[in-house]
């Protein structure tokens, strides 16, 4: 009798699980005990597992981001699909490997190049300003030299054409004064030429800096070739996160893998959450796209949203 009751109960449990799997396929990722003790709760239970400290994330941050990722599905459908449970079967792990190391190197390289470009732009603005000042100074000195030369030639002509000793002496005195002016002008020209030489040296250094930046950019483009790889993987028991470029990127990566935990695959909309690659999605203010909801609606006739 006990065996029959036990067999009947086992049969009932199996039927219960089979019906649940058919109506709510995401529940197959929950513990059997959870499904029995929460028979009407259709949410996927998840927890945070391993978090490599090289990601620089605290447990609180990870839990908060996972909840925000789950809320993307809630806000887009009006239905709770996930619940954090520290004893859940489905775990989210953060595994640091060459993917994140490469991403970190790419980020650091971009930061360094951005700093070089910003410095370069400041140098360029300084060159423009200094060139304008030098041009103004050059034109002013050139006008003074031209004026002096014209006045000097006129004075020499007057000296040569004067026989009166008194007038000639006065003109010679003016001549001495003009030679003194010439010395002052020569000093100005010398100072200008020194400024110009320094400016030209700065321009040469600027051009070398330009080459350095271009070389750095070319090297970065060769090293960090765009390629498709998995930032995260869902294998039915775990969500393993391997790489993210920002917290917004991580939130969408988590939401994407949680989507797989809803037993759905990829779609063909590059702006959608369940597209196979990140790139065209609005990272900071993402909302589910019709293509994402369409995937949910076609999991089965008994689990439609609308």
Kinemage of the C-alpha trace (Angstrom):
@kinemage 1
@onewidth
@group {chain A} dominant
@subgroup {mainchain}
@vectorlist {calphas} color= white
{ca unk a 1} P 0.000 0.000 0.000
{ca unk a 2} L 2.816 2.387 0.947
{ca unk a 3} L 4.590 1.544 -2.297
{ca unk a 4} L 1.463 2.337 -4.265
{ca unk a 5} L 1.027 5.653 -2.464
{ca unk a 6} L 4.686 6.470 -3.023
{ca unk a 7} L 4.442 5.571 -6.688
{ca unk a 8} L 1.268 7.616 -7.001
{ca unk a 9} L 2.965 10.613 -5.361
{ca unk a 10} L 6.008 10.279 -7.586
{ca unk a 11} L 3.759 10.032 -10.609
{ca unk a 12} L 1.890 13.119 -9.446
{ca unk a 13} L 5.115 15.043 -8.920
{ca unk a 14} L 6.380 14.040 -12.342
{ca unk a 15} L 3.100 15.135 -13.933
{ca unk a 16} L 3.248 18.390 -11.976
{ca unk a 17} L 6.798 19.070 -13.221
{ca unk a 18} L 5.857 18.128 -16.776
{ca unk a 19} L 2.887 20.515 -16.792
{ca unk a 20} L 5.017 23.276 -15.264
{ca unk a 21} L 7.764 22.727 -17.820
{ca unk a 22} L 5.201 22.969 -20.602
{ca unk a 23} L 3.427 26.039 -19.289
{ca unk a 24} L 6.465 27.825 -17.802
{ca unk a 25} L 9.646 26.402 -19.357
{ca unk a 26} L 11.877 28.757 -17.358
{ca unk a 27} L 10.993 26.897 -14.159
{ca unk a 28} L 13.108 23.919 -15.141
{ca unk a 29} L 16.112 25.971 -13.988
{ca unk a 30} L 14.769 26.139 -10.405
{ca unk a 31} L 15.314 23.534 -7.693
{ca unk a 32} L 12.648 20.847 -7.631
{ca unk a 33} L 12.019 21.635 -3.967
{ca unk a 34} L 11.487 25.303 -4.822
{ca unk a 35} L 8.949 24.321 -7.448
{ca unk a 36} L 7.066 22.116 -5.008
{ca unk a 37} L 7.079 24.622 -2.164
{ca unk a 38} L 6.173 27.521 -4.477
{ca unk a 39} L 3.843 25.824 -6.978
{ca unk a 40} L 2.322 29.070 -8.277
{ca unk a 41} L 5.503 31.121 -8.344
{ca unk a 42} L 6.696 31.216 -11.975
{ca unk a 43} L 9.768 33.360 -11.339
{ca unk a 44} L 13.275 32.068 -12.008
{ca unk a 45} L 15.311 32.023 -8.819
{ca unk a 46} L 18.953 33.035 -9.047
{ca unk a 47} L 21.850 33.850 -6.772
{ca unk a 48} L 25.336 35.333 -7.009
{ca unk a 49} L 28.110 32.755 -7.006
{ca unk a 50} L 31.803 33.322 -7.687
{ca unk a 51} L 32.939 36.924 -8.230
{ca unk a 52} L 36.623 37.331 -9.114
{ca unk a 53} L 37.925 40.366 -7.219
{ca unk a 54} L 39.897 41.491 -10.285
{ca unk a 55} L 36.624 42.817 -11.673
{ca unk a 56} L 36.616 45.379 -8.880
{ca unk a 57} L 32.975 44.702 -8.000
{ca unk a 58} L 31.496 44.331 -4.537
{ca unk a 59} L 28.804 41.768 -3.755
{ca unk a 60} L 26.350 44.610 -3.155
{ca unk a 61} L 27.103 46.055 -6.599
{ca unk a 62} L 26.634 42.708 -8.285
{ca unk a 63} L 23.319 42.012 -6.570
{ca unk a 64} L 22.086 45.521 -7.374
{ca unk a 65} L 23.094 45.199 -11.040
{ca unk a 66} L 21.485 41.774 -11.337
{ca unk a 67} L 18.235 43.158 -9.935
{ca unk a 68} L 18.371 46.083 -12.388
{ca unk a 69} L 18.967 43.599 -15.185
{ca unk a 70} L 15.951 41.554 -14.062
{ca unk a 71} L 13.885 44.742 -13.911
{ca unk a 72} L 14.475 45.288 -17.628
{ca unk a 73} L 12.316 42.228 -18.244
{ca unk a 74} L 9.781 43.275 -15.619
{ca unk a 75} L 9.442 46.814 -16.922
{ca unk a 76} L 9.182 45.661 -20.526
{ca unk a 77} L 6.464 43.070 -19.907
{ca unk a 78} L 4.701 44.120 -16.722
{ca unk a 79} L 5.524 40.770 -15.171
{ca unk a 80} L 8.035 39.587 -12.576
{ca unk a 81} L 10.271 36.961 -14.157
{ca unk a 82} L 13.138 36.705 -11.660
{ca unk a 83} L 13.737 36.759 -7.923
{ca unk a 84} L 17.025 36.825 -6.042
{ca unk a 85} L 17.365 33.835 -3.711
{ca unk a 86} L 20.658 33.086 -1.950
{ca unk a 87} L 19.795 29.374 -2.031
{ca unk a 88} L 18.795 29.248 -5.694
{ca unk a 89} L 20.075 26.645 -8.104
{ca unk a 90} L 20.849 29.123 -10.903
{ca unk a 91} L 24.076 30.985 -10.073
{ca unk a 92} L 25.671 34.033 -11.669
{ca unk a 93} L 29.461 33.838 -11.661
{ca unk a 94} L 32.041 36.442 -12.668
{ca unk a 95} L 35.047 34.684 -14.167
{ca unk a 96} L 38.086 36.803 -15.016
{ca unk a 97} L 40.077 35.547 -17.990
{ca unk a 98} L 41.831 36.878 -21.088
{ca unk a 99} L 38.607 38.481 -22.321
{ca unk a 100} L 38.334 40.923 -19.441
{ca unk a 101} L 42.105 41.373 -19.392
{ca unk a 102} L 41.931 42.369 -23.056
{ca unk a 103} L 38.974 44.625 -22.357
{ca unk a 104} L 40.873 46.301 -19.515
{ca unk a 105} L 43.875 46.790 -21.795
{ca unk a 106} L 41.612 48.234 -24.482
{ca unk a 107} L 40.039 50.612 -21.955
{ca unk a 108} L 43.429 51.720 -20.583
{ca unk a 109} L 44.793 52.202 -24.098
{ca unk a 110} L 41.765 54.274 -25.072
{ca unk a 111} L 42.157 56.378 -21.924
{ca unk a 112} L 45.836 56.995 -22.708
{ca unk a 113} L 45.128 57.883 -26.343
{ca unk a 114} L 42.262 60.169 -25.335
{ca unk a 115} L 44.645 61.950 -22.964
{ca unk a 116} L 47.217 62.328 -25.741
{ca unk a 117} L 44.573 63.675 -28.120
{ca unk a 118} L 43.320 66.168 -25.518
{ca unk a 119} L 46.868 67.394 -24.891
{ca unk a 120} L 47.386 67.552 -28.649
{ca unk a 121} L 44.304 69.699 -29.094
{ca unk a 122} L 45.543 72.115 -26.410
{ca unk a 123} L 48.917 72.299 -28.157
{ca unk a 124} L 47.195 72.957 -31.469
{ca unk a 125} L 45.199 75.813 -29.934
{ca unk a 126} L 48.416 77.246 -28.440
{ca unk a 127} L 50.139 77.060 -31.831
{ca unk a 128} L 47.287 78.960 -33.457
{ca unk a 129} L 47.347 81.607 -30.725
{ca unk a 130} L 51.148 81.947 -30.746
{ca unk a 131} L 51.257 82.143 -34.540
{ca unk a 132} L 48.681 84.900 -34.537
{ca unk a 133} L 50.683 86.849 -31.922
{ca unk a 134} L 53.938 86.349 -33.851
{ca unk a 135} L 52.330 87.483 -37.086
{ca unk a 136} L 51.056 90.661 -35.411
{ca unk a 137} L 54.475 91.285 -33.875
{ca unk a 138} L 56.231 90.614 -37.205
{ca unk a 139} L 53.995 93.046 -39.093
{ca unk a 140} L 54.539 95.723 -36.427
{ca unk a 141} L 58.349 95.314 -36.512
{ca unk a 142} L 58.358 95.179 -40.290
{ca unk a 143} L 56.435 98.460 -40.447
{ca unk a 144} L 58.878 100.046 -37.998
{ca unk a 145} L 61.888 98.817 -39.983
{ca unk a 146} L 60.396 100.031 -43.245
{ca unk a 147} L 59.618 103.407 -41.704
{ca unk a 148} L 63.122 103.671 -40.245
{ca unk a 149} L 64.747 102.680 -43.531
{ca unk a 150} L 62.736 105.278 -45.444
{ca unk a 151} L 63.537 107.985 -42.889
{ca unk a 152} L 67.209 106.996 -42.825
{ca unk a 153} L 67.545 107.105 -46.597
{ca unk a 154} L 65.928 110.530 -46.639
{ca unk a 155} L 68.284 111.749 -43.877
{ca unk a 156} L 71.379 110.476 -45.679
{ca unk a 157} L 70.209 112.223 -48.837
{ca unk a 158} L 69.804 115.481 -46.921
{ca unk a 159} L 73.233 115.127 -45.303
{ca unk a 160} L 74.886 114.549 -48.666
{ca unk a 161} L 73.081 117.533 -50.180
{ca unk a 162} L 73.918 120.023 -47.408
{ca unk a 163} L 77.031 122.188 -47.315
{ca unk a 164} L 76.087 124.378 -44.399
{ca unk a 165} L 78.195 123.212 -41.429
{ca unk a 166} L 75.570 124.000 -38.821
{ca unk a 167} L 72.749 122.249 -40.685
{ca unk a 168} L 75.036 119.360 -41.535
{ca unk a 169} L 76.011 118.928 -37.882
{ca unk a 170} L 72.353 118.890 -36.863
{ca unk a 171} L 71.652 116.254 -39.520
{ca unk a 172} L 74.620 114.188 -38.332
{ca unk a 173} L 73.215 114.344 -34.807
{ca unk a 174} L 69.902 113.042 -36.155
{ca unk a 175} L 71.895 110.366 -37.943
{ca unk a 176} L 73.386 109.172 -34.641
{ca unk a 177} L 69.953 109.136 -33.072
{ca unk a 178} L 68.641 107.055 -35.973
{ca unk a 179} L 71.520 104.595 -35.607
{ca unk a 180} L 70.512 104.214 -31.961
{ca unk a 181} L 66.943 103.566 -33.115
{ca unk a 182} L 68.359 100.977 -35.507
{ca unk a 183} L 70.047 99.188 -32.633
{ca unk a 184} L 66.740 99.103 -30.744
{ca unk a 185} L 64.997 97.736 -33.839
{ca unk a 186} L 67.745 95.141 -34.292
{ca unk a 187} L 67.159 94.033 -30.699
{ca unk a 188} L 63.440 93.697 -31.422
{ca unk a 189} L 64.170 91.685 -34.574
{ca unk a 190} L 66.569 89.443 -32.627
{ca unk a 191} L 63.983 88.859 -29.879
{ca unk a 192} L 61.349 88.125 -32.521
{ca unk a 193} L 63.629 85.644 -34.313
{ca unk a 194} L 64.290 83.871 -31.016
{ca unk a 195} L 60.545 83.650 -30.381
{ca unk a 196} L 60.036 82.381 -33.903
{ca unk a 197} L 62.758 79.761 -33.469
{ca unk a 198} L 61.126 78.574 -30.226
{ca unk a 199} L 57.779 78.513 -31.984
{ca unk a 200} L 59.188 76.460 -34.858
{ca unk a 201} L 60.713 74.025 -32.375
{ca unk a 202} L 57.333 73.722 -30.637
{ca unk a 203} L 55.681 73.048 -34.012
{ca unk a 204} L 58.273 70.338 -34.738
{ca unk a 205} L 57.537 68.727 -31.372
{ca unk a 206} L 53.826 69.052 -32.097
{ca unk a 207} L 54.276 67.251 -35.420
{ca unk a 208} L 56.269 64.516 -33.688
{ca unk a 209} L 53.454 64.237 -31.145
{ca unk a 210} L 51.008 63.908 -34.032
{ca unk a 211} L 53.024 61.001 -35.401
{ca unk a 212} L 53.158 59.422 -31.939
{ca unk a 213} L 49.370 59.618 -31.605
{ca unk a 214} L 48.807 58.211 -35.092
{ca unk a 215} L 51.192 55.355 -34.353
{ca unk a 216} L 49.419 54.634 -31.051
{ca unk a 217} L 46.023 54.637 -32.766
{ca unk a 218} L 47.241 52.363 -35.562
{ca unk a 219} L 48.811 49.963 -33.050
{ca unk a 220} L 45.602 49.928 -31.008
{ca unk a 221} L 43.509 49.248 -34.120
{ca unk a 222} L 45.782 46.349 -35.048
{ca unk a 223} L 45.778 44.909 -31.546
{ca unk a 224} L 42.137 45.392 -30.633
{ca unk a 225} L 40.501 44.017 -33.739
{ca unk a 226} L 36.713 43.946 -33.529
{ca unk a 227} L 35.638 40.364 -32.946
{ca unk a 228} L 32.642 38.490 -31.697
{ca unk a 229} L 33.052 36.615 -28.460
{ca unk a 230} L 30.814 35.678 -25.575
{ca unk a 231} L 30.732 38.218 -22.765
{ca unk a 232} L 28.525 35.785 -20.901
{ca unk a 233} L 27.268 32.235 -21.233
{ca unk a 234} L 24.184 30.511 -19.828
{ca unk a 235} L 24.547 26.740 -19.647
{ca unk a 236} L 21.303 25.792 -17.889
{ca unk a 237} L 22.767 25.847 -14.391
{ca unk a 238} L 25.012 28.892 -14.389
{ca unk a 239} L 25.377 32.306 -15.945
{ca unk a 240} L 29.081 32.962 -16.348
{ca unk a 241} L 30.081 36.562 -17.026
{ca unk a 242} L 33.506 36.976 -18.599
{ca unk a 243} L 33.749 40.554 -19.838
{ca unk a 244} L 32.122 43.975 -19.711
{ca unk a 245} L 33.281 47.474 -20.616
{ca unk a 246} L 31.097 49.465 -18.210
{ca unk a 247} L 28.438 48.954 -15.560
{ca unk a 248} L 25.723 49.722 -18.134
{ca unk a 249} L 27.281 47.152 -20.445
{ca unk a 250} L 27.344 44.635 -17.587
{ca unk a 251} L 23.688 45.301 -16.770
{ca unk a 252} L 22.673 44.532 -20.359
{ca unk a 253} L 24.929 41.482 -20.488
{ca unk a 254} L 23.248 40.138 -17.335
{ca unk a 255} L 19.794 40.915 -18.750
{ca unk a 256} L 20.719 39.140 -21.987
{ca unk a 257} L 21.835 35.980 -20.186
{ca unk a 258} L 18.777 36.113 -17.918
{ca unk a 259} L 16.784 36.131 -21.144
{ca unk a 260} L 18.339 32.779 -22.004
{ca unk a 261} L 17.254 31.611 -18.549
{ca unk a 262} L 13.711 32.343 -19.738
{ca unk a 263} L 14.358 29.629 -22.328
{ca unk a 264} L 14.623 31.988 -25.298
{ca unk a 265} L 17.336 32.412 -27.904
{ca unk a 266} L 18.538 35.258 -30.091
{ca unk a 267} L 16.624 37.551 -32.415
{ca unk a 268} L 17.607 39.541 -35.513
{ca unk a 269} L 17.130 43.102 -34.212
{ca unk a 270} L 20.567 44.718 -33.569
{ca unk a 271} L 18.955 47.192 -31.152
{ca unk a 272} L 17.243 44.454 -29.124
{ca unk a 273} L 18.427 42.888 -25.890
{ca unk a 274} L 18.485 39.368 -27.301
{ca unk a 275} L 20.558 40.210 -30.359
{ca unk a 276} L 23.702 38.087 -30.469
{ca unk a 277} L 26.080 41.052 -30.119
{ca unk a 278} L 26.101 44.261 -28.098
{ca unk a 279} L 26.687 47.472 -29.979
{ca unk a 280} L 23.584 49.281 -31.153
{ca unk a 281} L 21.619 49.013 -27.908
{ca unk a 282} L 21.008 52.104 -25.776
{ca unk a 283} L 23.195 51.044 -22.868
{ca unk a 284} L 22.193 53.709 -20.362
{ca unk a 285} L 18.412 53.773 -20.949
{ca unk a 286} L 17.613 50.404 -22.453
{ca unk a 287} L 14.060 49.113 -22.776
{ca unk a 288} L 12.884 45.827 -24.232
{ca unk a 289} L 12.209 45.870 -27.952
{ca unk a 290} L 9.240 44.217 -29.682
{ca unk a 291} L 11.637 41.546 -30.974
{ca unk a 292} L 12.514 40.604 -27.376
{ca unk a 293} L 8.870 40.342 -26.316
{ca unk a 294} L 8.121 38.372 -29.479
{ca unk a 295} L 10.562 35.708 -28.327
{ca unk a 296} L 8.705 35.379 -25.035
{ca unk a 297} L 5.361 35.199 -26.769
{ca unk a 298} L 6.471 32.337 -28.985
{ca unk a 299} L 7.892 30.086 -26.287
{ca unk a 300} L 4.535 28.342 -26.069
{ca unk a 301} L 0.852 29.016 -26.369
{ca unk a 302} L 0.381 28.573 -22.592
{ca unk a 303} L 2.911 31.207 -21.561
{ca unk a 304} L 1.890 34.203 -23.666
{ca unk a 305} L 2.084 37.700 -22.266
{ca unk a 306} L -0.832 39.108 -24.244
